[in-house]
Amino acid sequence: MIDNKVIQTYIISVDKGQSPERIDSFLTRLTSNATRNKVQHAIDNGSVLVNNKMTKSNYKVRPFDEIQVTILKPPPIELIAEDIPIEIIYEDDDLLIVNKPAGLVTHPGFGNRTGTLINAVLFHVGKSILDAVSISYDEDIKQDDSKELNGDVGNLPELRPGIVHRLDKDTTGIMVVAKNFQSLTNLAQQFANRTIERRYWALAWGKFKLDEGMIEGNIARSKSNRKLMAVTREDGKIAITHFKVLERFDYATLLELKLETGRTHQIRVHTKHVGNPLFGDKDYGGDKPIIGISNKQKKKIIQMLDSINRQALHAKTLGFKHPRTKEYMSFNSDLPDDMKYLIEQLRLK
């Protein structure tokens, strides 16, 4: 018999506008960190009820259905030091500046209990950084409006000591990590006051008519896929992204983007919203050609997409006042090799 203290039950009321969809697909799309196999296993085990009755994976969800999902709470995550190589650009007694590679998750969560930047930092700095428990987070760090079935364990402050802001797993570039509580609170306040300078370089599909401009649109959890974000008129949090064209190519544009706000997936969502998703971005429609191209170009583009296998987004510049000395500091990083290769290919005629 399972102790009910480790069981969690969720009730999902299906919207009146829901179109017929297999329940395994529906729950996979709705649930963070869930795979279709896991959902199907839960259904087969009788952990999913529809209108108080057991169901099958091929059941088509209908409007006003009431779905009950019972899951086991995962065991707590223990932060451990791991010898993971990280590129350190600068370090002093108060902070650490790292150049995060693609594929490295910022902090532990349900799907990534180990092998994260935090695990690497713990190995490098030592457990003293555990005293720097994060109390804020680049506007969105404390927010969890997703209502996913298993929540967002990554939002627990004890799992992200020293982390003031984060980058998506496959976004590369500059990050600052606080090494003590005083630095953490000071940097968090600078993020909250929007005085931190953050500039990204990205390759986006298509051409921008303006040399520079602003993309504005509230961002909230996508209603069609709760794992993603979307621009919405109904709710969400205000989000502002400034862009500047650095170079134009036949079917793509190299952009410099400056964040005024710091929402989850902000650049990726905003560029998709204006019809120019980031090159290689599987989640937001950038992993395939979106404009008319010749067969010769198509072959080349497929090769280019295969070469990067992620969104072409790099956090290039980070500027802020040092939390102790108050001196303004600015750090810059080179583009990763995969983005350099894409630019070289795009320049070829």
Secondary structure, 3 states (H helix, E strand, C coil): CCCHHHEEEEEEECCCCCCCEEHHHHHHHHCCCCCHHHHHHHHHCCCEEECCEECCCCCEECCCCEEEEEEECCCCCCCCCCCCCCEEEEECCCEEEEEECCCCCCCCECCECCCCHHHHHHHHHCHHHHHCCCCCCCCCCCCCCCCCCCCCHHHCHHHCCCECCCCCCCCEEEEEEECCHHHHHHHHHHHHCCCCEEEEEEEEECCCCCCEEEEECCEEECCCCCCCEEECCCCCECCEEEEEEEEECCCEEEEEEEECCCCCCHHHHHHHHCCCCECCCCCCCCCCCCCCCCHHHHHHHHHHHHHHCCCCEEEEEEEEECCCCCCEEEEECCCCHHHHHHHHHHHCC
